[in-house]
Amino acid sequence: MKDRVTERERFYVLSHYYDFAVDDVDKTLETYKEWLRVYPRDEVPRDNLALLYNARGEYETAVPYSLDAIKLNPKDRFPYQNLSFAYMGLNRFDESKATVRQANDMGFDTDVLHLALMNLAFVRNDQAQIQKELEQATGKTVEDTLLFFKAQSDCALGKLASARQYYARSMAVSQNDKLAETASATRTAQGVCEAVLGYPSAAAQSASEALKISQGKRTRGFAAKLFALLGDTTHSHKLLADLVKESPQSTFLINLDTPVARASEYLAANKPAEALAALEPCKAFAMGAGFAGYWPVYLRGEALVKVKQGDKAAAEYQKILDHRGIDPTSPLYSLARLGLGRAYAVQGDLAKAKTAYQDFFAVWKDADPDLPTLARAKAEYAKLQ
């Protein structure tokens, strides 16, 4: 290969091999850093380093790579996209929006930028902007993505009936565009929503339906974690074992997805100590890494509540609440307030527990009234009186 390609082309091939074929994040980072050392004026390795550090949840590290890339080539759309999401992950929402506007001023109007605006609008509870984004997306390639995030945002507010409608619309657009794996990933997300809002049977059906739509790696990974959340070890073990066999060096699969699944299984079996042990590998990564989002931290909080370590549990839930920009539309962000209430209750701090429960009820003020998770929370709150 060395005789047939340039040095720069070699870096391109090697980085994509480690990233997409092997899924080894460390090797991919090493390759891009070496590329940058050899070609210090090249914006491409900077763009990809920023993208990777965002994927690792290391947003502070991603920022300078994007800023430098913009200086080198302000007509490259990628650093604006990466920078906007890095700022969002750092809760620097004004700077995130300003970056989108800067990109717009350069003539960029990409799907990723609209996704950033959608997330920022939800953070600010700007319903008019959310509706504007949905309307402009009609008939465009970003339509299914924005419908998906609208579904997620409704789920985060406990509005399951509405969320299901948007999940269905998103899936319909994806399938019409021949994007089967995107549609199936959306169905697994619906299943997670149903699970955390208290409908395990519906969640299991969503997992099964997703696998009928696609057997892609992403779908199987999401479905495995969903089955684990439901305590269905038969399905989760089989799916994960196959994925690990196919991608034995996958950084996030081995060190995040599998531990999260195992911890979920242990919690479903009421084995919190084992769940805590299973989550240990996740500590090597920042919150938000991979597709794990808040899950490692949230599950650790859940396990700590069960072992009556309320102070440590409260600290885990507070980490989520302090980092809204990592995954603004995740239902776990809302549920972290409920978890915080339970953690304070375990400590015997009833005043703080009541406040946390009240904060949760305020977020879910428009939630579907019959949600099992809401009913349980109200019952717990009543016992604090």
C-alpha positions as CSV (number, residue, x, y, z in Angstrom):
1,M,0.0,0.0,0.0
2,K,2.9,2.4,0.8
3,D,4.0,2.2,-2.9
4,R,0.6,3.1,-4.2
5,V,-0.6,5.9,-2.0
6,T,0.7,9.2,-0.6
7,E,1.5,9.6,3.1
8,R,-1.6,11.6,3.6
9,E,-3.7,9.0,1.8
10,R,-2.1,6.3,4.1
11,F,-3.3,8.2,7.1
12,Y,-6.8,8.5,5.7
13,V,-7.0,4.8,5.0
14,L,-5.5,3.8,8.3
15,S,-7.6,6.1,10.4
16,H,-10.8,4.9,8.7
17,Y,-9.8,1.3,9.2
18,Y,-9.3,1.7,12.9
19,D,-12.5,3.8,13.2
20,F,-15.0,1.9,11.1
21,A,-13.6,-1.6,10.6
22,V,-12.0,-2.2,14.0
23,D,-13.9,0.5,16.1
24,D,-10.7,1.1,18.2
25,V,-11.0,4.6,19.5
26,D,-7.5,4.8,20.9
27,K,-5.8,3.6,17.7
28,T,-7.9,6.0,15.7
29,L,-6.9,8.9,17.9
30,E,-3.2,7.9,17.6
31,T,-3.5,7.9,13.8
32,Y,-5.1,11.3,13.6
33,K,-2.6,12.8,16.0
34,E,0.3,11.4,13.9
35,W,-1.4,12.7,10.8
36,L,-1.6,16.2,12.4
37,R,2.1,16.0,13.4
38,V,3.1,15.3,9.8
39,Y,0.6,17.7,8.3
40,P,0.2,20.5,10.8
41,R,-1.7,22.8,8.4
42,D,-4.3,20.1,7.6
43,E,-7.8,20.7,9.0
44,V,-9.0,17.1,8.4
45,P,-7.3,15.5,11.3
46,R,-8.4,18.3,13.5
47,D,-12.0,17.8,12.4
48,N,-11.8,14.2,13.2
49,L,-10.0,14.6,16.5
50,A,-12.7,17.0,17.6
51,L,-15.4,14.5,16.5
52,L,-13.7,11.7,18.4
53,Y,-13.2,13.7,21.6
54,N,-16.9,14.7,21.4
55,A,-17.7,11.0,21.1
56,R,-15.6,10.3,24.2
57,G,-17.4,13.0,26.2
58,E,-14.2,15.0,26.3
59,Y,-15.7,18.2,25.1
60,E,-13.1,20.6,26.5
61,T,-10.4,18.8,24.5
62,A,-12.5,18.9,21.3
63,V,-12.9,22.7,21.4
64,P,-9.4,23.9,20.4
65,Y,-9.2,21.4,17.6
66,S,-12.4,22.9,16.1
67,L,-11.3,26.4,16.6
68,D,-8.0,25.8,14.9
69,A,-9.7,24.0,12.0
70,I,-12.0,27.0,11.5
71,K,-9.0,29.3,11.4
72,L,-7.3,27.1,8.9
73,N,-10.3,26.7,6.6
74,P,-13.4,28.8,7.5
75,K,-15.2,27.3,4.5
76,D,-15.2,23.8,6.1
77,R,-18.5,23.0,7.6
78,F,-17.4,20.2,10.0
79,P,-15.5,22.3,12.7
80,Y,-18.6,24.5,13.2
81,Q,-20.7,21.3,13.7
82,N,-18.2,19.8,16.1
83,L,-17.7,23.0,18.0
84,S,-21.4,23.6,18.5
85,F,-21.8,20.2,20.1
86,A,-18.7,20.5,22.2
87,Y,-20.0,23.8,23.6
88,M,-23.4,22.1,24.2
89,G,-21.7,19.3,26.1
90,L,-20.0,21.9,28.3
91,N,-23.4,23.7,29.0
92,R,-22.1,26.7,27.0
93,F,-25.4,27.1,25.3
94,D,-25.0,30.7,24.1
95,E,-21.6,29.8,22.5
96,S,-23.2,26.8,20.9
97,K,-25.9,28.8,19.3
98,A,-23.5,31.5,18.2
99,T,-21.4,28.9,16.5
100,V,-24.4,27.7,14.5
101,R,-25.1,31.3,13.5
102,Q,-21.5,31.7,12.5
103,A,-21.8,28.6,10.3
104,N,-25.1,30.0,8.8
105,D,-23.3,33.3,8.0
106,M,-20.7,31.2,6.1
107,G,-23.6,29.8,4.0
108,F,-23.9,26.4,5.8
109,D,-27.3,25.0,6.5
110,T,-26.6,21.4,7.4
111,D,-28.7,18.7,9.1
112,V,-26.3,18.6,12.1
113,L,-26.7,22.3,12.6
114,H,-30.5,22.0,12.7
115,L,-30.1,19.2,15.2
116,A,-28.0,21.5,17.4
117,L,-30.7,24.2,17.2
118,M,-33.4,21.6,18.0
119,N,-31.5,20.5,21.2
120,L,-30.8,24.1,22.2
121,A,-34.5,25.0,21.8
122,F,-35.5,22.2,24.1
123,V,-33.0,23.3,26.7
124,R,-34.5,26.8,26.6
125,N,-38.1,25.4,26.4
126,D,-38.5,27.4,23.2
127,Q,-41.5,25.6,21.8
128,A,-41.8,28.0,18.9
129,Q,-38.3,27.3,17.7
130,I,-38.9,23.5,18.1
131,Q,-41.9,23.8,15.9
132,K,-40.0,26.0,13.4
133,E,-37.3,23.4,13.1
134,L,-39.8,20.6,12.6
135,E,-41.6,22.5,9.9
136,Q,-38.5,23.4,8.0
137,A,-37.3,19.8,8.1
138,T,-40.4,18.5,6.2
139,G,-39.3,16.6,3.1
140,K,-35.6,17.0,3.9
141,T,-33.0,14.5,4.9
142,V,-33.0,15.7,8.5
143,E,-36.8,15.2,8.9
144,D,-36.6,11.7,10.6
145,T,-33.8,12.9,12.9
146,L,-35.7,15.9,14.2
147,L,-38.9,14.0,14.6
148,F,-36.9,11.5,16.6
149,F,-35.6,14.2,18.9
150,K,-39.0,15.6,19.3
151,A,-40.2,12.2,20.4
152,Q,-37.3,12.0,22.9
153,S,-38.1,15.4,24.3
154,D,-41.7,14.4,24.9
155,C,-40.5,11.2,26.6
156,A,-38.3,13.3,28.8
157,L,-41.3,15.2,29.9
158,G,-43.4,12.1,30.6
159,K,-45.6,12.6,27.5
160,L,-45.6,9.1,26.2
161,A,-48.6,9.2,24.0
162,S,-47.2,12.2,22.1
163,A,-43.7,10.6,22.0
164,R,-45.1,7.4,20.4
165,Q,-46.7,9.5,17.7
166,Y,-43.4,11.2,16.8
167,Y,-41.4,8.0,17.1
168,A,-43.8,6.5,14.6
169,R,-43.6,9.4,12.2
170,S,-39.8,9.3,12.4
171,M,-39.7,5.6,11.6
172,A,-42.1,6.1,8.7
173,V,-39.8,8.7,7.1
174,S,-36.7,6.6,7.7
175,Q,-38.3,3.5,6.2
176,N,-39.6,5.6,3.2
177,D,-36.0,6.7,2.7
178,K,-34.8,3.1,2.9
179,L,-33.0,3.7,6.2
180,A,-33.9,0.5,7.9
181,E,-31.3,0.7,10.7
182,T,-32.2,4.2,11.5
183,A,-35.8,3.2,11.8
184,S,-35.0,0.2,14.0
185,A,-32.8,2.4,16.3
186,T,-35.7,4.7,16.7
187,R,-37.9,1.8,17.7
188,T,-35.4,0.7,20.4
189,A,-35.3,4.3,21.7
190,Q,-39.1,4.1,22.0
191,G,-38.6,0.9,23.9
192,V,-36.3,2.6,26.4
193,C,-38.8,5.3,26.8
194,E,-41.5,2.8,27.5
195,A,-39.3,0.9,30.0
196,V,-38.3,3.9,32.1
197,L,-41.8,5.3,32.1
198,G,-43.1,2.0,33.5
199,Y,-44.3,-0.2,30.6
200,P,-41.9,-3.2,30.4
201,S,-44.2,-5.3,28.1
202,A,-44.5,-2.6,25.5
203,A,-40.7,-2.0,25.8
204,A,-40.0,-5.7,25.1
205,Q,-42.3,-5.6,22.1
206,S,-40.4,-2.5,20.8
207,A,-37.1,-4.4,21.1
208,S,-38.4,-7.4,19.2
209,E,-40.0,-5.2,16.5
210,A,-36.8,-3.3,16.1
211,L,-34.9,-6.5,15.3
212,K,-37.4,-7.4,12.7
213,I,-36.7,-4.1,10.9
214,S,-32.9,-4.5,10.9
215,Q,-30.2,-6.7,12.2
216,G,-27.5,-4.1,11.9
217,K,-24.8,-3.7,14.6
218,R,-26.3,-0.5,16.0
219,T,-29.8,-2.0,16.3
220,R,-28.5,-5.1,18.0
221,G,-26.4,-3.1,20.4
222,F,-29.4,-0.9,21.4
223,A,-31.7,-3.9,21.6
224,A,-29.2,-5.8,23.8
225,K,-29.2,-2.9,26.3
226,L,-32.9,-2.6,26.2
227,F,-33.4,-6.3,26.9
228,A,-30.9,-6.0,29.7
229,L,-32.9,-3.2,31.2
230,L,-35.9,-5.4,31.2
231,G,-34.0,-8.3,32.8
232,D,-34.2,-10.4,29.7
233,T,-30.7,-11.9,30.0
234,T,-31.3,-14.6,27.3
235,H,-31.7,-12.1,24.5
236,S,-29.2,-9.5,25.8
237,H,-26.4,-12.1,26.3
238,K,-26.9,-13.6,22.9
239,L,-26.9,-10.2,21.1
240,L,-23.9,-8.9,23.0
241,A,-21.9,-12.1,22.6
242,D,-22.4,-12.0,18.8
243,L,-21.4,-8.3,18.7
244,V,-18.2,-8.9,20.7
245,K,-17.3,-11.8,18.4
246,E,-17.8,-9.6,15.4
247,S,-15.9,-6.6,16.9
248,P,-13.6,-7.9,19.7
249,Q,-11.6,-4.6,19.7
250,S,-14.6,-2.2,19.8
251,T,-13.7,0.3,22.5
252,F,-17.2,1.4,23.4
253,L,-18.8,-2.0,23.0
254,I,-16.4,-3.7,25.4
255,N,-15.9,-0.9,27.9
256,L,-19.3,0.9,27.9
257,D,-22.2,-1.0,26.3
258,T,-21.4,-4.4,27.8
259,P,-20.9,-3.1,31.3
260,V,-24.1,-1.0,31.1
261,A,-26.0,-4.0,29.9
262,R,-24.6,-6.2,32.7
263,A,-25.4,-3.6,35.3
264,S,-28.9,-3.3,34.1
265,E,-29.4,-7.0,34.3
266,Y,-28.1,-7.1,37.9
267,L,-30.4,-4.2,38.9
268,A,-33.4,-6.0,37.3
269,A,-32.4,-9.0,39.4
270,N,-32.1,-6.8,42.5
271,K,-28.3,-7.3,42.8
272,P,-27.1,-3.8,43.2
273,A,-23.6,-4.7,44.5
274,E,-22.9,-6.7,41.4
275,A,-24.3,-3.9,39.3
276,L,-21.8,-1.5,40.8
277,A,-18.9,-3.9,40.1
278,A,-20.1,-4.3,36.5
279,L,-19.9,-0.6,36.0
280,E,-16.3,-0.2,37.0
281,P,-14.9,-0.2,33.4
282,C,-17.1,2.8,32.5
283,K,-15.2,5.0,35.0
284,A,-12.4,5.2,32.4
285,F,-14.6,7.3,30.2
286,A,-16.2,10.7,30.6
287,M,-19.9,11.0,30.9
288,G,-21.5,11.1,27.5
289,A,-19.0,8.8,25.8
290,G,-20.2,6.6,23.0
291,F,-23.9,5.8,22.9
292,A,-23.9,5.4,26.7
293,G,-25.0,8.9,27.5
294,Y,-26.0,9.2,31.1
295,W,-26.6,5.5,31.6
296,P,-23.4,4.5,33.5
297,V,-23.9,7.4,36.0
298,Y,-27.6,6.9,36.3
299,L,-27.3,3.1,36.9
300,R,-24.7,3.7,39.5
301,G,-27.0,6.1,41.2
302,E,-29.8,3.5,41.1
303,A,-27.6,0.8,42.6
304,L,-26.3,3.1,45.3
305,V,-29.8,3.9,46.4
306,K,-30.5,0.2,46.7
307,V,-27.5,-0.4,48.9
308,K,-28.6,2.6,51.1
309,Q,-25.6,4.8,50.2
310,G,-27.7,7.9,49.7
311,D,-24.9,10.4,49.8
312,K,-23.0,8.7,47.0
313,A,-26.2,8.1,45.0
314,A,-27.1,11.8,45.3
315,A,-23.7,12.7,43.9
316,E,-24.2,10.5,40.9
317,Y,-27.6,12.0,40.1
318,Q,-26.3,15.5,40.6
319,K,-23.6,14.8,38.0
320,I,-26.3,14.3,35.4
321,L,-28.2,17.4,36.5
322,D,-25.0,19.4,36.2
323,H,-24.4,18.3,32.6
324,R,-27.6,18.9,30.8
325,G,-25.9,19.6,27.5
326,I,-24.6,16.1,27.1
327,D,-27.9,14.7,26.1
328,P,-30.6,17.3,26.5
329,T,-33.6,15.2,25.5
330,S,-32.7,12.1,27.5
331,P,-35.5,10.9,29.8
332,L,-32.7,10.1,32.3
333,Y,-32.1,13.8,32.8
334,S,-35.7,14.2,34.2
335,L,-35.5,11.0,36.1
336,A,-32.3,12.1,37.8
337,R,-34.4,14.5,39.8
338,L,-36.6,11.6,41.0
339,G,-33.4,9.6,41.8
340,L,-32.1,12.6,43.8
341,G,-35.3,12.6,45.8
342,R,-34.9,8.9,46.6
343,A,-31.2,9.4,47.5
344,Y,-32.0,12.1,50.0
345,A,-34.8,10.0,51.4
346,V,-32.4,7.1,52.0
347,Q,-30.2,9.6,53.9
348,G,-33.1,10.7,56.0
349,D,-33.0,14.2,54.7
350,L,-36.7,14.7,54.2
351,A,-36.5,18.4,53.4
352,K,-34.2,17.9,50.5
353,A,-36.0,14.8,49.4
354,K,-39.3,16.7,49.2
355,T,-37.7,19.5,47.2
356,A,-36.2,17.0,44.7
357,Y,-39.6,15.2,44.3
358,Q,-41.3,18.6,43.8
359,D,-38.7,19.6,41.2
360,F,-39.4,16.3,39.3
361,F,-43.2,16.8,39.5
362,A,-42.7,20.4,38.1
363,V,-40.8,19.0,35.1
364,W,-43.5,16.4,34.6
365,K,-46.4,18.8,35.1
366,D,-47.8,17.9,31.7
367,A,-47.0,14.2,31.8
368,D,-49.5,11.6,31.0
369,P,-51.4,11.1,34.3
370,D,-51.4,7.3,34.2
371,L,-47.7,6.6,33.9
372,P,-46.6,3.9,36.4
373,T,-43.4,5.7,37.1
374,L,-45.3,8.9,38.0
375,A,-47.7,6.9,40.2
376,R,-44.8,5.3,42.0
377,A,-43.1,8.7,42.5
378,K,-46.3,10.2,43.9
379,A,-46.7,7.3,46.3
380,E,-43.2,7.7,47.5
381,Y,-43.6,11.4,48.0
382,A,-46.8,10.9,50.0
383,K,-44.8,8.8,52.5
384,L,-42.4,11.7,53.1
385,Q,-45.2,13.9,54.5
